[in-house]
Each structure stands twice: as structure tokens, then as C-alpha cells.
Amino acid sequence: MAPSTVAVAILAVLATPVAGSTFDYLHIEANEGNSSGGHVAIRFADRVYHFQHDHGLVRLRRDSWKHFEYLYRTLKNRGISVSRVEISPETYENLRSAFQRRFIVGEREIGLGDDLHRDTVLLEDLLASRGGATAARLRVPGAGFFEPTSLPADSVDGRILATMRRQVLARHGATFLGERRRDVERHLADLEPTSPHMPPPSTTRYPSTEPLFARRTTDLLAAATALDLLATPHRLRTDRLVTASARRPLSTRERARLRDAADTLAESLTRLIASRRPDWGYPFLLGTARLVALERSLQRGRWILLDALPSDAQALRLDSRRRHALPGLLADAEVDRDAAVQKVLAGDGFAESEWSELETAVTHVAELRRVRAGASTLRVRHGILLPRGEAPVSLATTPRFHPAQITRWLRAARQREADYTAALREAHGYNLLLRNCVSEIFRTIDTALLESGAEPENLRDASTERLGGYIAPLAGLNFIPFVSAQRVRSTYSVAANVELPSYRDYHVERMRASEPSLRVALRESNVWTSTLYTPSAEDGFFVFFTDRRLLLRPVLGAVNLLASTAESGFGVAMLPIDRGRSLHAGLSGALFSLPELLFVNLRKGSNDYVPTDMRPPGTP
């Protein structure tokens, strides 16, 4: 098929409405890195759900189609096979809801495990503090947005906080803040660990339990910090801020929109401070920080927002291979920022989701500019972010706990954490054959059918009626990604099958349409002369691409194996200089060269960045 025909077919399928009557089963080709044996996913409209191996567990991920396709097809250079399955609107909603519910339940269970670990750490700190070490401290979200100051009350920050205080007292009464503060202090004084019932992990039941010790402590400390903010002079920390652009002043329209957002946000904050919800402190601190940033924007005439990247964001070290992508990355980020600004301008009031998207986009631009100016690392985190503003806060209740009492609580907390971790691994532990990215998709489909009224003994019939056939999660070789894709094509009511070629395959076919095929084949066959591949910092060392060279694959694989073995030897000598980077590349290259000796290709090369005008059609 000619490249232009392929592009038309791809765009035709991707442009077809998905919601309500079809879902896509996606098979992603193998490559070096995560899911090296191939991967599968299921797509409902713009949402893609896929299971990944994460610290010994099978964890359901949810991505936008835009991100998923760009990540796998373009950056990871993996072709995607799309099988579009026709179903009724009712079945579509049953399936979509089942995957969404499993995602929410899974994230909550992971969060409970984290909370149990935080209990253990907090009690360890409490015990250490009773032994004469420093006072126990907790990282409290929102506590790092502001710092005490001696600035005059007529400064922007002082004026906003004073106005907020007056509005709160006018709404809730002159004694409200004092009573609220005494209430928080009383709860902190009475706080001690409990032995909550931990519901067993499940794929369908949301785990409901009382907030754990560290969570309750954090919520109360955040509330106390929020009340302190209105009691004494503070200012918003400048290192928590980013600027959208200094090239032009705010327009009249932008000023009006920011004023509307500030007024709406201030009104909601005066209600929030009296909320009965135990975790009101962090949202109040975040909202107040946003309010001050809005007022600073109006005063200085440009967009000023909170830095959305968390303190634990990955710091990606940039070598020369990665720095070449900075101009394109910055251009893409500026497009996203401008789109986020326009979305905010088109709305009214203060919309949390729109503001988070804008903060995320502006933060990415600011971070890329920082690196372009000379910084050696780039902070990265995927998805829409929410500014956390975490900072350590001392726990005032430490002195009233006796060491023996803390020791008993600590022993129980460690046991709860160990028991829950074991239960999570029992319910969701990764197993290459029994519980992987394929089996869990079909298990979730089975769950959706059962919850919509199908009887267990009639599950096959219900699946045949609604999907066109039944695929057992563990039958035969269904656990293998490419086998499962073949099963879907031959079993379900598939309306269309489309191959989305990888970034490299797509461009090689285009080149062959305008150049002699032999010239293209020779030039693009290796990493030295290829015009489509710049060695990625994440790839192992190799010389020849073997993904489309079946007959020559063992020979080229042998060359790759020899070259990567030599690179490993070189890496040993370079250990003191490159901290093992060359050695790791050589060993990884050798590992992925071995299957090529047996005519099996896994490695296809990956990309750190691909410019917008080079992305295959259909890639957003």
C-alpha cells in the first residue's frame, strides 16, 4: 500500500467517532525498555487503559490517546495494531465504567499502602524524638507556599491576606478564627494511632476506611498552618512561582478574566475555611496561594502562576543528545501554554481543572527555559499536575507520648503495613503467565459482563451476545500480547483492523516512494547513517536495525552482539568517568541482541523527542 493510502486509512479510522458504539483493542509491538515483549491496551474514546508492571504489582494506568500514541508509536517507535470492536451503547458504558472503577479502586489501594507506610515512618520519628533527637516532622502539603514576613500590610500579599481575614470574620463571626484554632489544637492534642480495619484488596470494591494516623495528623497540621496564615503576616514564596511570558502586558480582556477568577476564588475560600471536611487545610492554602498569584499578575501585568512540579519530580540529566531536542520541546510547550491560556479566557469564574492545566503548561515552559539558560537537569512529571507546596512541619503532640506506648504503636503499624503489602501482592501481584497486561484486560471485561447481569455459568454466552465471542483470560497462549490481538480479531465483532506504523517504519516507506529502495534500505539499516535515528540515552548499544530483516536477522544480530560486547568492555574502563552509562548500554545491547540470533526481533530503537512536523499522521 502506498504511503499516502496508508495515511488516508489511518486518518479515516482515527477520525471515526468512538464513543457509544465501539472500543479499540490495541496491540503495541515489542521494543527495548518497559513491556519489551509487547503490550496491549483498550481505548474508550479519548481514554486508554493499560496494565503495567509496577514494583511487583499489576497496576492499571489511564492515559489520553494523544499521550499514549505519541509515547508508544513515536517516541518508543512501536507500531500499533488497532482492532475496532462494535458493541451496543449499553455494553460500551458497562465496559468503560468497569475499567474506570478498577482504575479508581486500584489508585485508592496504592494510596492506602502509602498511608500505612507514612504511619510507620511518623511513629519511628516520634520514637526518635523521645530519645533526644530532633522533633518529629511531617511534610505537609500547602505549608511551603508562604513564609512569615515583616513586609508592610499594604504589600500585595499583606493586603490580600488582610482582606481574606476580614471576609472570613464578616461571614462567620468575630470569634470564628479563634474557635477554629482551638478546635484544631484540641484534635491535635487528642490525636493518637488507632487500629483501623483494612479491607482486603479488590478490583471492584472501593476500600473505605477511616483516615490513618499520619493522614489525620497531616490534615490537622495543614489546617493549623492555614489558620496561622490569617493570624500573622506572610508572603507567597517567589521560588514557588513561574511566569507565563514577559513579552507583552496583560490585555484588557485578560485583566477582566483574572479579576473575575480572583473574586470567585476569594468567595469560595471564605466558605471553605468553615468546611466540615477534615482535609480542608491544603485546599485552603492552595487556593489562597493561587489568589495571591492572581493579584500579583494583575499588579505586574503578566501571568504569574504556581509552580506545578512536585518536590519529588524526576530530575532528568541532559547530555548533548538530549539538549538538541530543547528548541522543539520548548516550541511544543509554548503551544500547549497558549492553548491553556485561551481555555481559561473562554471560561468564567474559577475552574479548578482549567487552572491546573494552565499551571502545568506554564510550569513546563518555565522549566524548559531554565534548562535552555544552562541548568543541567530537567524536572519532569507526566500528566496534569497540582501544586503541592509541601514543607516539613513540627508535630506539637510529641511530648505527651511515652516511648513504650510509641513502641507498641510502631510494632502494630509495621505489622499492618506488612500484612497489607502481602495482601496487595496476593491480589494484584504481577505474574508473566497468570496476571499481566493481557489477562487483566479480559478479567475486567468479564467483571463488566457479570456486573451487568450475566451469570458466571453463562459468561461465555453473554460475551458472545454482546462482543461477538468469548476470550478466556488464561486459556491457551492468550497471555501473550500478539496472540491476544489475533484472538480479538478472530473472536470479537471487529468492524475494522488498522495498522499504525511506527515512526521509523512510516518515514522509511515515504522515503522509498521518492528514492531508490536499495539506497534507503542501506542508509537506514544502521545507527551510523540513519537519518531517522539519533541514539537515545535510554537505548542499549547496537549497530543494525533488524525489525524488517528476517532472513539477515541472525547475521546482523551477531554483529550487534559483538559490538555491544565490545561496548561493555569499553564501559568497564569508563566506569570512573561516565558512572556506568557505557557499561549499561553495552550489557543492555547484548541482552536484546541474543533473540535476534534466533530470528526474533524485540529492539527497534527509540527517540528522546520527535518534532511535530515529523510525527506520523494520526499522531496528535
N, C-alpha and C positions, 0 to 999 in steps of 0.2 A: 504494500500500500504506500503511495506517495506521501511524503511528509505533510503536504497541505491537506490531503484527505484524512490523515490521522488527526491533525489538529481540529478539523471540522467535526470529526466524530467525537473527539474528547469534549469539545465545547458544547456540542449538542446534548450529550448526556449530562454534563455538569450544569447546563442551563435548565434542564428539565426539573420542574418542581418536585421536591422530595416529600415534603410534609404531608401526612394524612393518608397516603396510599402505598408508599414504598419505603424500604430501607435498603442501605447498601452494606453488603458484606465485603470487607476489604482484606486482600492478602498482600502483604508487603514483602518484597524479595529479601533474601539474606544479605548481610554485609558485616564487615568488621564492627565491633562495638556491641551495644545492647541488642538483644534479640538477634544474635548472629546467625541463628538457624532459620530466620524468617519470623514474621509477626502477622497477627490478624487484628481486625477491629470491626466495629459495627457503627454505622453512621445513621443518625436520625436528623434530617435537615442539616443545620449547621453544627450539630454536636456529634463528636466522635468519642466513643467509649472503647477503651482497650485496657487489658490487664498487663501489668508489668511486674517483674521480679524486683522486690524492694526489701532489702535487709531480711531475706529469708521468707517473706510473705508474698502472696499474690495480691497486688493492690490495684484497684480499678482507678484508672485515670480518665479525666474528661477534658477534652481539648476542643477548640474551634476547628472547623475544617480548614480554615485558612492556615492556622499554625501547624496542624498535623501534616497537611500535604507539603507545605514548604519544608518542614523539618525532615520528613522521610524521603520524599521524592527528589527534592532539590539539594538540600544540604547533605543528607545521608546517601544520596544518589541511588535510591532504591525504586525500582518500578513498582507500581501499584495496580493490582488486578481488582476491578470493580464488578461485583455481581449485584445487580439491582433486583430486589425481590418484591413482587406485587402482593399486597395484602389489603385487607379491609381497613377503613379508618379506625374501627374499634380495636382490631388487633394491633394496629400501629400504636395506638395510645397505650394499650396493655404492655407492649414491649418497651416502649420509651419510658413509661413510668417505672417499670421493673428495674431498668438499668439506672435510672436517676435515683431511685430509692436505694439500690445497692451501693451506689457511689456515696450518698449521704450517710448511710449506716456505716460504711467502711471508714470514712473520714472521722466519724464520731468515735469509732472504736480505736483508731490510731490515736486520736486526741486523748481518750481515757488512759491509754497506755502512757502517753507523755505526762499526763497529770499525776499518775501513780509514781512515775519516776521523780517528778518535781517534789512530791511529798517526801520521798526518801532523801533527796538532796537537802530539802529545807530542814528536816529533822537532824540530819548529820551536821548541818551548820549550827543549829540550835545547841546540839550537844557540845560542839567545839567551842561555842561562845561561852557555855557554862564552865568550860575548862580553862578559861582565861584568855582565849584567842579573841579576835575581833568580833564585834557584834554580828549576829546573823543578818543577812541582807537578801532581799528578793529583787529580781529585775521586774519592774512594774511598768506595763505599757502606759504611755502618756506622761510619765513622770519626767521624761527628758526633754519635753517640748519647751519648758520655761525654766528660767533661773532667777533667783532673788536679785533685786537691783535697788540702787539708790537713785534711779532716774526720777526727775520731777513728774508729778502727777499729770502734767499737761502733755507728756510724750504720747505718741500714738498708742503704745501698748498700755500705758497707765490710764489713759482716757477710756480706752475700750473696756478694760477690766473694771474701772470705777463705774462706768455706765452699766455693765453687766450686773454688778453688785446692787446698784440702785433698782434695776428692773426686777431682780430676784426678790429683794425686800418688799418692793411695791406689790408684787404678785402674791407672795407667800407670808408676809408679815415681818415686823421689825425683829422678832426674836428667832426667825427661822434658821438662819445660818448657825447661831449658837446651839440651838437644839439639835440641828442635824449633826454638828460636830460632836456633841456629847453622845449622841446615839452611836456614831461610828466608833468613838473611843470605848464605849461600853461593850460593843460587839467584839472589838479587838481584845479587850481585857478578858472576855469570856471565851475566847476562841481556843479550841484545843482539838486535836485529831479525833476522828470517830472511826468506826469500823463499818463503812458503807457496804451494802450488798452490791456486788459486781455482777451484773447479768452476763450469762455466757455469750460469747461472740456468735453472731448470726449474720446471715446475708440479707435478711428481710426485716428483722425487728430492731427498731431504734433503741439503743441502750439508754434507758432512763435511770439515773441515779442522782443522789444528792451531790452538790459540789464538794470536791475533796478539799483537804486541809490547805494545801498550797494555793488552790484556786480561790477559796474563800478569803485567805489572807491577802492575796494579790488584789482581789476586788475591793477589800476594805482599805488597803493602803492607797489604791488609786482614788477611792472616794475621799480619803483624808487629804491627799495631795490636791485634789480638785477644790476642796474647801479652803485649804491654805492659799490657793491661787487667788481667791477673792478676799482673803483676810489681810495679806501683806503685799507690798509692791513686787511685781515680777515683770520680766520681759521675755519675749519669744527669742529663743537662741538662733543666731544667724546661721550657725552650722546645720540647722535643721531645714533651711530654706533653699530653694532653687528659683532661678529666674527664667521665664519662657523666652524672652528676647528683649534686648536693649536697643534694637534698631529703630523702633518707632514708638511714639507715645500711645497711650490708650485712646481709642476713638470715643466719640460721644456715645455711640451705641454700646461699646464695651463698658464704659463707665456706668451707664444706666443699668446694664445687666449685673455688674458686680455689686452695685448698691442694692439691687433687688435681692440678690443672693445673700448679702450680708444681713439685710433686715429680716429675711425669712429664717436664716440660721440663728440669729440672736433670739428670735421669738421661740424657736424650738428648744434652745438651750435653757431658757428660763423655765420651761416645763420639765425638761429632763432632770434638772437638779433635784426635783421633788419626787422622782420616779421611785416606785417600789422595787424595781428590778435590782438585784444585788450587784450587777456589773455596770452600773451607770457611770462610774468614775472615769473609766477610759474613754467612752464616747463623749463625755463632757469635756475632758481635756483635749481630745482630738478636735471636737467642734470649736472650742474656744481658740485653739491654735489656728484653725482654718479662718476663724473670724478675724483674728489679728492680722493674718496674712492678707486677707481681703482688704482690710483697712490700709495696710501698708501699700498694697497695689494701687489703691485709689490715691494715696498721698504721693507716691513716687511716679505714678503714671505709666506703670508697666506691670505685666502679670508676674506676681510673686506667689509661689505655692510651697507646700511642704515637700520635703524630700521623701519620696515613697519607698526607697530601698531600705530594707531592714538591716540591722547591725550584723546579722549572720549571712548576708548575701555573699555568694561566691565571688572571690577576687580572682579574676582570670588574668594570668600574666601574659603580656603581649610581647611576642617576639616579632621579628621583621615580617614573618609570613602572615601574622595576624594584623599587623599595622597597615598593610596595604589595603585592607578592607574598610578602614576607618572612614574615608570620604563617602563611600556608598552607604555604609551603615548610618552615618550622620544625616545624609540626604533622606534616607527612608524614615528615620526617626523624626525629622522635621515635617515630613508629610503627615505622619501619624499625629504629631502635635497640632498641626494646623487643623486637621480633621476633628480632633478632640475639642479644640477651641470653638470651632463652628458648631459642634453639637451642643456645647454649653450655651453659646449665644442664642441658639434656636429654642432653648427651653425657657422656663421661668421658675422662680423660687430657688430652692437649693435641692438638687437631686444628688443623693449620695453616689449612685453608680456613675453618673456623668462626671462628677468631681474627681472620683477615684481614677477614672480613665484619663482625665486631664493631668492629674498629678503624676500618674505613671508615665505618660508620654513626655511631659516636660522634664521629669527626672532622667529619663533615658537620653534626651538631648543634652542636658547639662552634664551627664556622666561622660558622654562621648566627647563633648567639648573639653572636659577636664583632661581626658586622655590625649586628645589632639594637642593640648598645650604642654604635654610632657609627662604626665603621670604614667607609671609603669604597669599599673593593674587597672582592670575594668571591672566594676561591680556589676554582677548580672543576677537576675532572678526572673523566671518566666511568669507570665500572666498579669492580670490586673492586680496592682498592689495596693495595700492600705498602710499609710504611715503608722508606724508603731510607737516611735519616740520612747523606747524603753530606757530606763535608768535604774540603778540599784537604790533601794530604799531600806533603811534600817527597820528591823522588826522590834517594836517597843515592848512586846509581851515577853521577851526572852527571860528577864529576871525572875518571873514568878514560876517557872518550870523547874522542878527538881531533876537533877541528872538521871536518877534511877527511873523516874517517870518517862523522861525523854527516851531513855534506852529501851524501855518496854514498847513505846510507840514506834520507835525506829525498827525494832525487830519485827513487829507486826506489819509495818509499811513495806519492809523488804520482802516479807513473805507474800503480801498481796500483789506486789509488783511481779514477783517471780511466778506466782500462780496465774496471773492474768496474761503474762507473756507466753507461758506454756499453753494456755487456752487459745490464744491468738494463733500460735503456730499449729496447734491441733486443728483449728477450724479453717485457717487460711494459709497454712504453710505451703511454700512452693514445692512442687514435685514435677520433674520433667515429663513423666508419663501420666501422672494421675491428676495433677492440678497445675495447669499452665494457662497461657493466654488464650488457647483454643477451648479447652474443656470448660473454662468458666463462662465463656460467652454462651455456649449451648446449655450449661446449667442454668444460667439466668433466663434464657428463653424458656426452658422447662418451667422454671418458677413462675414466669409471667402467665403461661398457659394454665398452670394449676390454680393460680390466684384468680384467674378469670372464669373458673368454674369447671375446668377439666378434672376428671377423677384420675388418680395415679395409674390405675389399671387401664385407663383409656387414653393415656397421654399420647401414644403413637397416633391413634385415630384423630385426636384433637389437633395435633400438629399437622397431620396430612390434610385435614379440612381447612385449616387456617393458613398454613405455609406451603402446602403442596407436597409435603413429605416429612419424615422424621429423621433427625440425625442424633444418635446417641452420643453423649459427651465422651465416652471412653471406649466405644466399640471399635474394633479393628485398629487402624492406624489414624483414626480421626484426630488424635492429639497432635499430629504433625501439621504445621500451618498450611503447606501447599496441598496436602491431601484433603484437609478440611475444605479448602476452596473448591476443589474438584467435587467433593460431596455436595456442597451447596449448589453448584451448577447443575448437577445431575438429579438433585432431590427436591429442592425448593422450586417455587413458581418464579423462576428467574425471567424477567422481561428483557434484560439486556446485559451483555458482558462487554466490558471495555477495558483495554489495557492502557494505562497511563505510563508512558515510557519514562525512565529516569532522566535526570538532567543530561547525563553524558550520552545515553542512547538517542535521545531526541536530537541533540545537536550533531551527532555523527551522521544520522540519517539525513539531516538537512545539508550537511557538507557533501554527502555523496550525490545529492541532486545537482550540485553545481561544480564538483570537482571529480577527477578520476577516482574510482573507488579504491584502486590499489594505493594511490598516494595517501588518501585519507586513512586507509587501514594501517599503513606503515607508520604514518606520523602520529596517529592517535593510539597506537598499540602500547606505548611505554610512557613512563612518567617524565622522561627527559625531553621528549619532543612534542608531547601533547599540548595542544592549545586550549584544552578544556579542563586541565587539572593542575592545580597548584598544591603540592603536598601539604596536607592538613597536619596540624600539630597533634591531632588525635589518632592519625593513621600509623600503622606499623610500616616498616621499611619493605618496599618491593620495587620491582622494575617493570614487569609486564602486566597489563590487564588481561585476564583470561576468561572473563564472563561470556564473551561471544566467540571463543576459540576452542570449541570442543575437542577437535582432533589434535590440536597442538597443545592442549592444556597441560598434559603431563610434562612435556618438554619445557614449556615456559614456566611451569610450576617448579621444575628442578632448578632453573636459573634463579627464580625468586628465592628458593630455599638457600641456595649457595650465597646469594647476595645478602640475604638477611642474616645468615650465619656469620658472614664476614663483618656485617654491621654490628653484630653482637660483640664480636671480638674487639672491634674499634671502640664500642661503648664501654667495655671494661677499662680501657686506657683513659677514656674521657670522664670516668666517674667523678673525679675531684672537680672537674670543670663544669660539666652540664648536669650534675646531680642525678645521673642515671637516665636522662632522656634518650640518649642514643642506644643504651643497652635495652631499655624498654621497647623502643621502636624495632630493634633487631629481633628480640625474642618474640614480640607480637607478630612481626612479619613472618618469622619462621613457622609459628603456630598456624597461621592462615594459609601458608604455602603447602603444608602437608596434604590437605584434602585435594589440592589440585593435581597431585601425583596420581590420584585415583579418579580423575575426570570430574571431580566435584568442585564447583566454584562457590565460595562464600564472599570473598573480598571484592569490592568494586570501587574503592576509593571514595573519599568524602570531601566535602567542601566546608571551609570556615564561613564563607559568605559568597553569595551569588548576586550580582547586580540585578536590579529589577528588569532591565531590558534583555537579560539573558535567561530569565526564568521561562520554563516551557508554558505554552498556552494552557489555560485552565488553572494555573497556579496563581492565586490571588497575590 
